[in-house]
Amino acid sequence: MTIYVALLRGVNVGGHKKVAAAELRDLATSLKYRNAATLLNSGNIVFEGPAKATTAIERQFEAAAAKTLGLATDFFVRTAAEWHALAKANPLLKEAKDDPSHLLLWVLKEPATPVGLKALQAAIKGRESFRSGKSALYIAFPDGIGLSKLTPAVIDRALGTRGTGRNWNTVLKLCAMMES
């Protein structure tokens, strides 16, 4: 069996796209995944299942969430090995140590292109900075995330692909969940 993490985009934020943790666990179980566990109430679920392409699992969860929960949102699925590799590859170690709540691992549907990364750099209007990794970005928000002009819509538009972010504390908690 393979351990996976699924991240939902934009759920339970500002009262929009509400989904309970129990509903996510039940959704995974209905899709024949085992040992589903959620973290926080922001759309993070760890589960076990047979080895298969993560993109197929994303499509499966997206279709099932739309049908059974009336929830239209993106799912971003990574294996435990992929998630741990993303955590280990973090190039912003100082930010991870000094200000982990303002450092995001931004997981992408498709890898960023050089043109997209250049457009993202041009879109930054504040002190935010980022480094690119394999199908993910590491974004530092030294002045906070909530008031930043570097929003998910700006990131999507610049990169030409959708993504979702988790702060560094959550990244590490998900790593720990997948190890236990």
Secondary structure, 3 states (H helix, E strand, C coil): CEEEEEEECCCCECCECCCCHHHHHHHHHHCCCEEEEECCCCCEEEEEECCCCHHHHHHHHHHHHHHHHCCCCCEEEEEHHHHHHHHHCCCCHHHHHHCHHHEEEEEECCCCCHHHHHHHHHHCCCCCEEEEECCEEEEECCCCCCCCCCCHHHHHHHHCCCEEEEEHHHHHHHHHHHHC
